[in-house]
Each structure stands twice: as structure tokens, then as C-alpha cells.
Amino acid sequence: MGKRNDLGWEIYPEGLAHFLKAYARYRLPILITENGPPVTRDEDRWTFIFLHLWQVARALSEGIPVVGYLHWSLLDNYEWAEGFRGRFGLVEVHYATQKRTVRESARRLADVIRRNEL
């Protein structure tokens, strides 16, 4: 068993690589959506993002047609099975006041996007 997020789900970036290789045989563009962990520690969020983007970069270097990566989610939100317990957002939501605070992981992801490199 690997590392787990706050909801007990295993974090397995290599699984994304396996998926990308398996679906490359269709020779269709691949858009990764809703990829993000429910974690309290923002450093864990950034590690998750970085490790998954690294798998995307590897896939691209192997000619796999990944056209994009979308993190889940921009904001902390209500999850149908877990309520407000999981903190998925790049932007923290203080539910009592609805104040939004951009997390450091969002800034780091923005930097990767701006530079177009890990």
C-alpha cells in the first residue's frame, strides 16, 4: 500500500502512467480531468500534483498525446459522499465566511504552467 490522502484513498501516480500508456493505443488526444487529492496539508497537495505532472511529462516524451491536465478542484467544495471533509481546492474556502485564500500549491502550479516545464 502506498501513501494515502485524508479520505484514505491510495495515492498512486504510476497508475496515471499505466492508464496513459494503455489508452495511447487509440491514438486519440487525452485530456486528464478531475485529478487532485483531498488533503489538509498543502505540501501534500503540491507533491501529488508534481508527481502526477511528472507522469504526464514522461508520457509526452514517449509520444502519448496528452493535451491537458485539469486539477480537481479550483475551490474546496462539498463532495457527495464525504461532505465538506475533503479539502480538494487550489483555493481554500473558509465555509463560515466564504473567504477564499489561494494556496501555495496553486501558485506553484501556476509557475509550472507559465514556464511550461516541471
Secondary structure as UniProt FT lines:
FT   TURN            6..7
FT   HELIX           13..23
FT   HELIX           24..26
FT   STRAND          30..35
FT   HELIX           42..61
FT   TURN            62..63
FT   STRAND          66..71
FT   TURN            80..82
FT   STRAND          91..94
FT   TURN            95..98
FT   STRAND          99..102
FT   HELIX           104..115
//
